[in-house]
């Protein structure tokens, strides 16, 4: 496949490298646009943290919200992986997740210094211990599906290969559900308890 003069013929994406590039880009963008992105938006400023410190979280509602959001992302990416632009979409998602993570870390450090790193870690703990492997597994799955369809890696997909792909996707969905449970029921306690030191 050719995109903007470059050939993507191997059906492979360097997901970890793209994530790292996005991570650095997120940090850079936040540092360059600090005046606009931080000062004028109120993103994670002291007033927002003050209100968060004293809020009550409905864990069931939060779980249902993140479950719907995360599963929709998984299913949409899984479907888009079967299209001709599947490889580009997987690469774009790796960049996006990296940029979002780097941007969050940069915001916290710019606002709160070294304590911001702790706050950023608390906002992603413990659910991202499951989300990160799930994301990279999903990207590898999408890459494999794309390669099987458009690059005819090996022979036509046999029943056993289809079952293997279905099992891998089911595992990603299971990981996502587990991550959502941690995000909905465990993370609020971790994050709100940490906010007490701010």
Order of alpha helices (4+ residues) and beta strands (2+ residues): beta-beta-alpha-alpha-alpha-alpha-alpha-alpha-alpha-alpha
